Structures are given as structure tokens and as C-alpha cells.
């Protein structure tokens, strides 16, 4: 594990977390429940980047938004620095949000177009009463703008005057305004040009080295997740099916779903790209309203057996890896 990670210091601990939504249509209709996050557990250490990958609709963003209490959890616990915040509200919730922040996917949609850059970054400072005077806040804003690679005189401009990459830098500056210990990055580069993506990733890594911040990095781009993450969790239909060190998961995926995901990653070498075998999953992603019994992946898994239909596989350790799969269990028994 890299030297900057403090494994003895757990910043975030999620334990058996569930987030369900009522999808019933009509007063007399049959009750329907969307199981967006269904019994998820993991830990993130100080200074670590924890990558979360999976198909669209698997529950990645819902998990992130539940952790910061945008959505209320249905069950389970969310511990920040040892404190369970799953049920807190009011002033307690306000205090907790100083330590945990969120970078959204679309930087333009997350910035108020009627406010200047200075007003946007100062807003969380005013809400939490960190600085007493405007001069102190202006000095802090100028410092944050320099940290993210922007100029202090940008403080008087509006979001529409900036490019997509610059807007995301403004979002990051606002996120850092309260000196958080933990940041959730919800696909922060997917709306940006490829040339800008690397700049934002390098910026996030630089900030992490300087401030010892921990990240939950949610993304579709598996190669980018491998680059920035220390560990990776693979999510399918609201559940984590594999979790391990970034390099190990990327080079030797154990769960059939992880194998299929990674087989789709493009190879820059055209010769090796032709030789690479693509695993094509049959069928479509099941609905979280009516998920399959037993293993949620069994309806698309080429190795599904009778046991998969009647029993849900639990996460088990295989070396340094955690996998929820009966096939892997049999191969390692």
C-alpha cells in the first residue's frame, strides 16, 4: 500500500448500507421499491483514493449521494472518523458537512450562474462562519484559485465566462473551502474533453498529496480509475461484487462481471487490441425494482449454476481480494 495512506486511520466506514426508493405508481397500485443500494460495506483510509466502477444504473452515484446525506439511507451505518452520521439531522448534519464534500459530474449545472466565482467559493465559508471579515474570505478565495490553477483576478467573473475544465477547477476550489477530510468525486471528468481530463486528475492527485485528503472516485472509465485509485470496488445492481487493490483487480479480475467490464477497456496497441478477447454479456441489466433472486448477476453470467438462483453470494476474502461469487468460491475451496 502506498506510503501516504494511513491504513490504521479509517476516514469512512460504510456498513450494510441500503438506499431504497418508493416507485409505486397510483394510490391502489402494487407497492414497488427500487433497491438502488442494497447491502454495501467498505472502508476508506486516510490519504486513499477508492475507485467505484460499474454500468450506468448500478447505484454508484446513489451510493455517493447517500454518504453525504443528499439521500437518506434506508438501513445501515455511515461512519465518518468513527462517528455514525446515518441518522443525524439539523445542526449536527451541518457540522458534519464541513469534513465531507462532493464534486459533481457537470460543473456548469453545479455552479450558480448568477453568482461570481468569488461568491460561489465564499458561500460555504459564510454558511459555516469560518472567517469574520470579507478581507479574510477574499484572501482565502485567492489562495484556493491559485491552488487549482486559476488566477486570483477570476474572482469577479461568472461561470459562463469559463471553459468546462476551468469550471470544474472552480468546483474543486469550492469543495476545498472548508478544508474537508474526505471528497466524493462523482464522475468529475466525464463531461470534459480528453485533453482536460488528465489535467483535472493530476490536480486531484496533487491536492491529495499536499492535504492528505481521501477520495471516493466514481467513474465509468476503468483505465482512469486504475490510474488514480489505490483500491477498486466493482458494483452491480446496487451491490459490490469485487473489491481489491487497483492493480490486482485490473490485471486479474476474479468475478465474471469484473472480467466482462475489463475486457471492454480499449488497448492502445492495435495488434494486441485485435488479439484481446471481448466478453459479451447476454441480456440487459435487470431492473432494481425486480432484481433476480439469489445472485443479481446470474441472469447474465455464463457460469451461473443452480445454487446462484436460490442463494445470494456473500463477500469473501481470497488473499487480499474480496469477491461475492460461488464460482470463485468453488475454485478456491
Secondary structure per residue as TSV (DSSP state, phi and psi in degrees):
chain	resnum	aa	ss	phi	psi
A	1	X	-	360.0	136.2
A	2	X	-	-55.0	150.7
A	3	X	T	-64.8	-27.3
A	4	X	T	-78.3	-6.4
A	5	X	-	-91.0	129.1
A	6	X	E	-99.6	95.1
A	7	X	E	-68.5	-24.2
A	8	X	E	-77.2	-10.9
A	9	X	E	-113.1	102.2
A	10	X	E	-86.7	117.8
A	11	X	E	-82.7	-44.3
A	12	X	E	-129.3	131.4
A	13	X	E	-129.4	117.2
A	14	X	E	-106.2	126.2
A	15	X	E	-129.9	113.5
A	16	X	E	50.7	46.4
A	17	X	E	-78.6	134.8
A	18	X	E	-130.9	137.3
A	19	X	E	-132.3	108.3
A	20	X	E	-113.0	148.6
A	21	X	E	-125.6	141.1
A	22	X	E	-79.0	118.1
A	23	X	-	-113.2	20.2
A	24	X	-	-67.0	131.5
A	25	X	-	-109.8	116.9
A	26	X	S	95.9	151.3
A	27	X	T	-66.4	-37.0
A	28	X	T	-107.8	11.2
A	29	X	S	-75.2	159.2
A	30	X	-	-65.5	136.4
A	31	X	-	-64.4	130.8
A	32	X	-	-125.3	137.7
A	33	X	E	-126.8	127.5
A	34	X	E	-89.0	116.9
A	35	X	E	-92.9	79.1
A	36	X	E	-69.1	-42.6
A	37	X	E	-126.6	123.0
A	38	X	E	-130.1	89.5
A	39	X	E	67.7	67.8
A	40	X	E	-109.4	134.8
A	41	X	E	-137.4	135.6
A	42	X	E	-170.1	169.5
A	43	X	E	-128.9	150.3
A	44	X	E	-127.9	129.8
A	45	X	E	-92.0	164.9
A	46	X	E	-62.0	129.6
A	47	X	T	80.4	6.5
A	48	X	-	-99.4	147.9
A	49	X	E	-107.4	118.3
A	50	X	E	-106.4	111.7
A	51	X	E	-85.2	140.8
A	52	X	E	-128.3	118.9
A	53	X	E	-126.7	162.2
A	54	X	-	158.7	169.1
A	55	X	-	-66.2	161.6
A	56	X	T	-60.8	134.9
A	57	X	T	90.6	3.9
A	58	X	S	-82.9	-11.6
A	59	X	S	108.1	10.4
A	60	X	H	-61.9	-53.9
A	61	X	H	-66.6	-36.4
A	62	X	H	-61.9	-39.7
A	63	X	H	-61.3	-47.1
A	64	X	H	-60.4	-44.2
A	65	X	H	-72.5	-24.9
A	66	X	H	-71.6	-38.2
A	67	X	H	-62.4	-37.9
A	68	X	T	-91.0	7.1
A	69	X	T	69.5	25.3
A	70	X	S	-70.0	-40.5
A	71	X	S	-107.9	144.2
A	72	X	-	-83.2	131.4
A	73	X	-	-69.0	144.8
A	74	X	S	-79.9	-37.3
A	75	X	E	-158.8	165.6
A	76	X	E	96.6	179.7
A	77	X	E	-125.8	151.7
A	78	X	E	-129.7	107.7
A	79	X	E	-104.6	125.1
A	80	X	E	-110.8	116.0
A	81	X	T	52.4	40.5
A	82	X	T	85.3	-0.9
A	83	X	E	-108.5	124.5
A	84	X	E	-77.1	117.7
A	85	X	-	-108.9	8.5
A	86	X	T	-58.2	-34.3
A	87	X	T	-110.0	4.9
A	88	X	-	-78.4	153.1
A	89	X	-	-146.5	174.4
A	90	X	H	63.9	-134.7
A	91	X	H	-63.4	-33.7
A	92	X	H	-62.9	-41.6
A	93	X	H	-65.2	-40.6
A	94	X	H	-61.2	-42.6
A	95	X	H	-65.1	-41.2
A	96	X	H	-63.6	-34.7
A	97	X	T	-70.6	-9.2
A	98	X	T	-67.8	-31.1
A	99	X	T	-91.8	-14.7
A	100	X	E	-134.1	127.7
A	101	X	E	-128.5	171.9
A	102	X	E	-137.5	129.7
A	103	X	E	-106.3	119.2
A	104	X	-	-86.5	163.6
A	105	X	S	-65.6	-46.5
A	106	X	-	-100.9	106.0
A	107	X	T	-64.7	-31.6
A	108	X	T	-71.8	-40.7
A	109	X	T	-68.7	-24.3
A	110	X	T	-92.3	-1.2
A	111	X	S	-111.8	132.1
A	112	X	-	-70.7	115.8
A	113	X	T	-67.0	-15.0
A	114	X	T	-89.2	-5.4
A	115	X	S	-109.4	146.4
A	116	X	B	-74.6	167.2
A	117	X	H	-58.8	-41.3
A	118	X	H	-62.0	-42.5
A	119	X	H	-66.5	-37.9
A	120	X	H	-63.5	-45.6
A	121	X	H	-74.9	-31.8
A	122	X	H	-77.5	-21.1
A	123	X	H	-54.2	-50.7
A	124	X	H	-63.8	-30.6
A	125	X	H	-63.7	-41.1
A	126	X	H	-68.8	-41.8
A	127	X	H	-60.0	-40.1
A	128	X	H	-96.2	-0.3
A	129	X	T	60.8	41.1
A	130	X	-	-74.8	-43.1
A	131	X	-	-114.3	150.2
A	132	X	S	-89.8	-30.7
A	133	X	S	-122.4	158.5
A	134	X	H	-63.6	-34.6
A	135	X	H	-63.2	-41.5
A	136	X	H	-65.0	-41.9
A	137	X	H	-67.2	-40.8
A	138	X	H	-62.4	-39.4
A	139	X	H	-65.1	-40.6
A	140	X	H	-67.1	-40.1
A	141	X	H	-62.6	-44.1
A	142	X	H	-61.2	-39.8
A	143	X	H	-63.7	-44.1
A	144	X	H	-65.7	-39.2
A	145	X	H	-62.8	-39.9
A	146	X	H	-66.2	-38.1
A	147	X	H	-59.7	-38.3
A	148	X	T	-94.5	10.1
A	149	X	T	85.4	21.7
A	150	X	-	-112.3	168.6
A	151	X	-	-93.4	145.0
A	152	X	G	-58.0	-28.8
A	153	X	G	-75.1	-3.5
A	154	X	G	-71.5	-8.6
A	155	X	G	-58.8	-26.3
A	156	X	G	-99.2	3.1
A	157	X	-	-92.4	167.0
A	158	X	B	-105.9	157.9
A	159	X	G	-54.3	-34.8
A	160	X	G	-69.1	-10.9
A	161	X	G	-86.9	0.9
A	162	X	S	-116.3	159.1
A	163	X	-	-77.4	171.9
A	164	X	H	-60.1	-43.3
A	165	X	H	-65.1	-38.7
A	166	X	H	-67.4	-37.5
A	167	X	H	-62.7	-40.0
A	168	X	H	-67.0	-33.2
A	169	X	H	-64.5	-38.0
A	170	X	H	-63.8	-42.5
A	171	X	H	-59.6	-41.3
A	172	X	H	-66.3	-40.9
A	173	X	H	-60.7	-42.5
A	174	X	H	-63.0	-39.7
A	175	X	H	-61.9	-35.3
A	176	X	H	-82.6	-7.7
A	177	X	T	-58.9	-29.1
A	178	X	T	-102.1	12.0
A	179	X	-	52.4	58.4
A	180	X	-	-70.7	158.4
A	181	X	S	-94.2	-19.8
A	182	X	E	-146.5	134.8
A	183	X	E	-129.0	133.2
A	184	X	E	-96.9	120.4
A	185	X	E	-103.5	100.8
A	186	X	E	-92.5	90.0
A	187	X	S	48.1	57.1
A	188	X	T	-72.0	-9.6
A	189	X	T	-117.9	-4.0
A	190	X	T	-67.5	-24.3
A	191	X	T	-92.3	6.9
A	192	X	S	-109.6	158.3
A	193	X	-	-63.2	152.4
A	194	X	H	-58.0	-39.4
A	195	X	H	-65.3	-27.8
A	196	X	H	-86.2	-27.7
A	197	X	H	-56.4	-45.9
A	198	X	H	-62.1	-36.3
A	199	X	H	-63.8	-43.5
A	200	X	H	-66.9	-41.0
A	201	X	H	-61.7	-46.0
A	202	X	H	-61.2	-37.7
A	203	X	H	-63.9	-45.7
A	204	X	H	-61.4	-39.8
A	205	X	H	-66.8	-39.9
A	206	X	H	-63.1	-44.5
A	207	X	H	-62.7	-39.8
A	208	X	H	-64.1	-42.6
A	209	X	H	-63.2	-39.3
A	210	X	H	-78.6	-33.5
A	211	X	H	-114.4	-1.9
A	212	X	-	57.4	37.5
A	213	X	-	-82.2	145.9
A	214	X	E	-99.3	145.3
A	215	X	E	-122.9	142.0
A	216	X	E	-105.0	110.7
A	217	X	E	-106.1	109.1
A	218	X	E	-97.7	129.1
A	219	X	-	-160.9	162.2
A	220	X	S	-93.6	-33.7
A	221	X	-	-73.9	101.3
A	222	X	H	-66.3	-34.8
A	223	X	H	-67.0	-36.6
A	224	X	H	-70.0	-38.8
A	225	X	H	-62.8	-40.9
A	226	X	H	-61.9	-39.8
A	227	X	H	-64.5	-42.9
A	228	X	H	-95.6	-22.5
A	229	X	-	-92.7	146.9
A	230	X	S	-87.3	-39.7
A	231	X	E	-130.1	156.1
A	232	X	E	-128.9	136.5
A	233	X	E	-115.5	133.0
A	234	X	E	-102.2	125.8
A	235	X	E	-113.1	138.2
A	236	X	E	-140.7	122.2
A	237	X	T	50.4	48.6
A	238	X	T	84.5	1.0
A	239	X	E	-129.0	147.7
A	240	X	E	-86.1	126.0
A	241	X	E	-107.1	-17.8
A	242	X	E	-154.2	141.4
A	243	X	E	-148.0	129.1
A	244	X	E	-173.8	-177.3
A	245	X	E	-58.7	141.5
A	246	X	H	-52.7	-51.0
A	247	X	H	-64.6	-39.7
A	248	X	H	-66.8	-45.3
A	249	X	H	-64.2	-39.7
A	250	X	H	-71.9	-40.1
A	251	X	H	-88.3	-25.9
A	252	X	S	-143.3	68.5
A	253	X	-	-64.6	140.8
A	254	X	-	-102.7	-38.8
A	255	X	S	-75.5	139.7
A	256	X	H	-55.7	-34.2
A	257	X	H	-69.7	-41.9
A	258	X	H	-60.5	-41.1
A	259	X	H	-61.9	-41.8
A	260	X	H	-67.2	-42.3
A	261	X	H	-60.5	-47.9
A	262	X	H	-73.4	-23.7
A	263	X	H	-68.2	-18.6
A	264	X	T	-89.3	-5.8
A	265	X	S	-70.7	125.3
A	266	X	-	-63.1	144.7
A	267	X	-	-105.5	128.4
A	268	X	S	-67.0	-20.0
A	269	X	S	-87.4	117.5
A	270	X	H	-63.6	-31.4
A	271	X	H	-70.3	-49.3
A	272	X	H	-66.9	-31.0
A	273	X	H	-62.9	-38.4
A	274	X	H	-70.1	-32.4
A	275	X	H	-78.0	-23.5
A	276	X	S	-68.0	131.6
A	277	X	-	-88.7	124.6
A	278	X	-	-91.2	129.1
A	279	X	-	-92.2	114.4
A	280	X	-	-96.9	117.8
A	281	X	-	-78.7	137.5
A	282	X	-	-88.2	145.3
A	283	X	S	79.1	179.8
A	284	X	-	-109.5	165.1
A	285	X	-	-62.1	123.8
A	286	X	-	-62.4	160.1
A	287	X	-	-75.9	136.0
A	288	X	T	-69.1	-10.2
A	289	X	T	-75.1	-36.5
A	290	X	S	-134.0	69.6
A	291	X	-	-70.8	157.6
A	292	X	-	-63.6	154.0
A	293	X	S	-71.7	158.8
A	294	X	S	67.2	-128.5
A	295	X	S	-74.2	126.2
A	296	X	T	-66.3	-19.4
A	297	X	T	-93.1	-3.4
A	298	X	T	-63.3	-28.7
A	299	X	T	-72.0	-13.3
A	300	X	T	-121.7	-1.1
A	301	X	-	-86.1	128.2
A	302	X	T	-71.1	-12.9
A	303	X	T	-109.1	13.2
A	304	X	-	-59.9	137.4
A	305	X	-	-124.5	174.9
A	306	X	H	-58.9	-37.1
A	307	X	H	-62.0	-31.5
A	308	X	H	-64.1	-29.0
A	309	X	H	-77.8	-28.7
A	310	X	H	-104.3	-10.1
A	311	X	S	-140.6	137.3
A	312	X	-	-89.1	123.2
A	313	X	-	-69.2	141.3
A	314	X	-	-102.2	154.3
A	315	X	-	-65.7	127.2
A	316	X	E	-131.4	151.4
A	317	X	E	-83.4	133.3
A	318	X	E	-131.5	92.9
A	319	X	T	71.7	-121.1
A	320	X	T	-98.9	8.2
A	321	X	E	-107.7	145.1
A	322	X	E	-112.9	128.6
A	323	X	E	-139.1	141.1
A	324	X	-	-110.7	89.1
A	325	X	-	-161.1	129.2
A	326	X	H	-69.8	-32.5
A	327	X	H	-62.7	-45.4
A	328	X	H	-64.7	-37.9
A	329	X	H	-61.5	-44.4
A	330	X	H	-66.0	-39.8
A	331	X	H	-68.6	-22.4
A	332	X	T	-110.9	10.6
A	333	X	-	-83.2	360.0
